[in-house]
Amino acid sequence: MGNGIYRKSVEEALQNYGSRIYGTMYDHMIDSQLPASTRRYIPWLFSQTVSEDSWDILKMSLKFCSIPIRHGVIKALLRMRKERNDLRVSDEIITENVEREIGRYSKLRKAYAFYKRDNIVLSD
């Protein structure tokens, strides 16, 4: 899907089969074996079909997607929310994701402190 030909094929499949291919799209989105460029495109596809199902799948995927994909998921959710005000994300999901990001930045800060303390050279 990172390639234009594949993207067009997936867009056509989504038009032809609708929500029946959501499961496959979700599986591809969380599959770490696929290139990130392919997986980053899928949240946008979900946002093109503004529905309860696509909204729920994107919300659920926040727990399982890597950081670059999660960023795309959040953008897709925002796009969908602009279309339909009735679509909501619970406080629990927001809190869970904020706490995950705090933990991630805390780990980065610790790694950076280790790097600075020991004067580690990472490049030439």
N, C-alpha and C positions, 0 to 999 in steps of 0.2 A: 504494500500500500504506500510505501514511501515513494515509489515510482508512479509517474503520471498515469500510465496504462492501468496499473493495478488499482489506483485510486478511482479511476473512471469505472472500472469493473465493479468495485465495491459500491460506488454510488448508484450504479444501475441495479445491482442486486438489492440494495436497500429500497429503491423505488419499486422494484418488482415484488419483493417478498416482505417488505415492511418488518414488523416486529418479530417475524419468524426467524430472522437471522441475528437477533440481538445476542443470543447465547454464544454464537460463534464469534461475533464481534467482541464480546466481553472476554472470551477465552483468549483471543489474540491480543487484546489490550493488556492483560496481566501476564502474558507469556514472556518471561525474561529471555527466552532463547531467540525471540524475534528482534530485529533491529529497532532501536528506540525511535527512529524516524517513522517506521511503520506504526508503532504503538501510539506515538504522539498524535497521529492523525485521527484515530478512532474516536476520542471524545468529541471532536468537532462533528464527526458523522452523527453521533448520538444527538448532538444539539440541533441537528437539522430536522429531526423528527420530534418536535416538542410534544411529549406525551408523558403520562404518569410512569409508564414502564421505562422509558429511556431515562427519565429523571431518577427513578429508584435505582436503576443499574449504575448510573454515575455516582450517586450517593454511596452505594455499597462499595464501589470500586475505590473510594478514598482510603479504605482500610488496607487494600492489597496492592496498590500501584506504587511504583518507584517515584522518586521526586519529580523528574521531568514530566512523567505521565500525569502525576497528581496535579501538577500546575495546569496542564491541559484540561483536566477534569474540572477543576475549579473555574477556569475560563468558560467551559461549556455550560456549567451550571449557571453562571452569571448571565450568559447569553439567553439561556432558556427562561431564567427568572424575569428578564426584561420582556419576554413574550407573554408570560403567564404569571401574574402576581400571586396566584393561589399556590404555586409551587414553593414549598418551604423546606428548610433544613433544620433539624432539631438542634437545640442548644447542646445536647449531649454530643452530637456529631461534631459540632464546631469546637467544643471544649476538647474533645479527644484529639482532633487534628492540631489544634493550637499547642496542646501539651506535647504531642509528638514532635512538632517543629522546635519547641523549646528544648526538648531532650537532644535533638539533632544538633542544634547550635551550641548546646553545652558541651557535647562531645567534640565539636570542631574547636571550641575555645580551649579545651584541655589539650587537644592535639597541637594547637598552635603554641600554647605555653611550653609544651615539651620541645617542640621544634626550636623556639627562641632560646630556651634554657640551655640546650645542648649545642647550639650553633650548627645545626644540621644543614648541610648543603644539599639541595635537591637537584640542582642543575649546574652546568659548567659556567 
